[in-house]
Amino acid sequence: MTGYFTSDNRRRAVEIVGRYPKPASATIPLLHLAQAQDGWVSEEAMREVAELTGTTPAEVLGSCSFYEMFQREPVGRYLVNICDTLSCALMGSGELLDHAERRLGIGAGSTTPDGLFTLHAAECQAACTEAPCLQVNYRYRYRVTPEDFDELIDDLAAGRLVDEMPDHGVLARVFQTVPADRAVGAVPPGDVEGPPAWMPAEEER
């Protein structure tokens, strides 16, 4: 092993791999685990994910680079994604992004000198009826005005939203666990007989 993951996260990684009939299927969950650890996915992290899944670093990079949620370079504690596609653009997201750049003193794609905020223009965030929208660490804010943005930045900087907005990379604060007696089992899907172990038996319904 490359020794990238902490001891706790390595145990979680091994448990995650064990949930799948094919270790390679754990690639995306392990990339999320890596990003939760450091806020981004480094080459070292991808090498360890490759070792854990029996794949190559190039294959892991292929998955990591395909999905917009994975960051392959350090970002701020708070990643602010402002949607700039059609619905949001029609409702003023361009002006909102300009305002955000002025307020934070950086251009889109940059991080503030204190490492607190990274600002990105983003593709559609699937909230077109609530335009213009943005996400902070993938938590939504809807119908955002420049005044709303300023209030959001003030609250984040003051630490008033730590319960709602964990550091970048943290998708959930509670890790999923699957009890051994409820696990599907790491066997090929074609070899499974009967309903999944997690499905209640007829007499339990």
Order of alpha helices (4+ residues) and beta strands (2+ residues): alpha-alpha-alpha-alpha-beta-alpha-alpha-beta-beta-beta-beta-alpha
